[in-house]
Structures are given as structure tokens and as C-alpha cells.
Amino acid sequence: MGVRANVIDGKVVAESTPTYEETKPGDSLGKNAFLKLLVAQMQYQDPMEPVDNTQYVSELAQFSALEEMQNVSASLDNQNAFGLVGKHVIIAVGSSEGNVTSEIAGKVDYIQMVNGKARLAINENMYDLADLEYVVGDDYINPDKKG
């Protein structure tokens, strides 16, 4: 965080500059970030050639459509997670964060929703759905069993 000074009523007044949120790969652009970008765009536009209002409305509509598609995608991911109950899977622990620490194999006992995200219960431990590496077929687990 830096310091910047303003002159108010002939006196120098120091104030903190705003802090910025660090983004990580895979982070999505949220509403607040979009609104900050929109305000900055309006603030720094050329007064001799202002941007047409319809362009702002168009950008907002595109952003809303993108956000809704992300919501549908997350909902489908969570719905698919419930179909994994009873199936054998392999989890690459930490792969969603880019640092695989180990692989876990086991049967999904149940699904738990935490903050809108599905977590898989395997061998009495919880794992992120995003760390799912493979779904293993029953024929692979029990090759002697004929269906």
C-alpha cells in the first residue's frame, strides 16, 4: 500500500492509496471488478469523444450473460457430482490449485455442498470436485465380474 498526498485547504494531507485484490489463474471477473473497470473507463474517457451510453449497456449485458453461463456451468458440475456417489474415482489432491501432493483412489460415499461447491467424501475424507482426475469403471475394479 502506497501513500499519496492531497492538498486540502492549503494543507498537505496524506492518505492511503487503495489496495488491489490479487487475482490467481482461474479466478473469474466478478461484478465488483466489472463495475470498477466500468467506473475507471468512464472516469478516464476522452471528454471530446465520450463513449456512447449504449456501449456501456452492451458491455453490462455481455457481462451478465457470461456470469449466468458460469452459474449454469457450476450448477451442472455440482449436479454431475451427485452422479459420482457409489463410483470409484481417482483424486489428484491439490490439482485445482496447481500443486498435486498425492493421488487418492476410492469409492465416493457421499457428496457435501460447501459454499456452493461439491466436495467428495472418499475413505472418510473430503476432496474438492475440481481435483477429480478419473472415474474408474467397475470392470476395471472387478475384472472377474461379468455384466
N, C-alpha and C positions, 0 to 999 in steps of 0.2 A: 504494500500500500504506500503510495507516494503522498507528498504534501504539496499543496498548491496554495497560493496566496491571492486574495482578492483585496481590492481597496474599497472600503465601505466608509462613507462619510469622512474621507481623508485619512483613514487609519488602515494599516495593513492587517488583514485578518487571515490567518492560516486555517485551512480546512482540509479534511481528508479527501483524497480522490476516491471515487467509487471502486469497490473491489469487483473483480470479474470472476465468474464461475468457470472453473476448469472443465473442459469437456474431454471425454475419453472416446476412443474409437467405438462406434456403435451407439453413442448417445444420440437421441433424437432431438430435433429442434422443437422446443415446447412453445406454448402460447406466449409466455412471458418473454422469451428470447425473440420471438417473431415481433411482438409489439415493441420491444426495444429497438429492433432493426428498423421497423416502420417509423418510429419517432425520430431516430437518427437520420433516416432518409429524408423525412420532411424537414428536419432542422437544418440540414446541410444542402438542401436543394438550391439550385441557382434561382434567385428571385426574378431574374429576367426571363427565365424559361421554366416556370413551375410545372411540376408533374401534374398530369390530368387526374382528377379525383377518381375517374373510372379505373385507372390503373391500380390505385390502392384497393378499390373494391375487388378488382380481378385477382390481385395478389392474395387478399384475405380469403376469397372463395377457393382459390387453389390450395391454400394452406389448410382450410377447413376440410376440403376433400381428402387431402393427404393424411390429415390427422384421423379422419374417420376410417380410411383404409388401414391405418396402423391399428386402430381399435378392433376392426374386424379380424385382422391377422392375428392379433394377440388372443382374441376370443376363440378363433379356430385352433390355435396352438393349445390352448387350455382344454378345449373340447377333445382334441386328439389325445391329450394326456390321459383322460379318463378311459380311453380305449386301451391303454397300456396295462391296466390292472390285470394281474394274473400272467402277464407275459414276461419272458426272460429278456433282460437287456444288459448292455454294457455301457457304463457311465465313465467318461473321461473327466475325472474330478478336476475342476478349475478351468476347463477348456473355454468356458464362456468368458472368462477373464483373461485368457491368453497365457495361462500358466498351468499346464497339466501336471498334477502332482502324482496321480495314480489312476489306475483303472479298476473299477468295481464291477463285478458281474453278479447278477442275482435276479430274483423274481420280484416284480413290482407288487407290493402288498396292498397299498392304497395311495391315493393322491390327496395332498393337502394344499389348499389355496392359501398363500401368504402374500399379502399386499397385491392381490390380483394376479399373482404368478403361481403356476403349478409347481409343486415340489413332489418328487417321487420318494416313497418310502420303500427302501430296499435293505434287507437284513437289519431292520430296526434303526436305520439311519436315514436322514433326509438329504436328497440331492436335487439340484436345480434341473428342471426340464431342459434348459439350454445346454447342459452338459451331456445330454443323451448322445451316445455315439452310434450304437447299433441296437436293433431289435432282433433277437435271436429266435429262429423258428424252432418249434417243438421237435421237428425231425432232426435237427442238429443236436438238441439236448438229449433226446431219446432215439438214437438211430435204429434200435431194435424194434421199436414200436411201429407197427404198420397201421396206416389210417384207412 
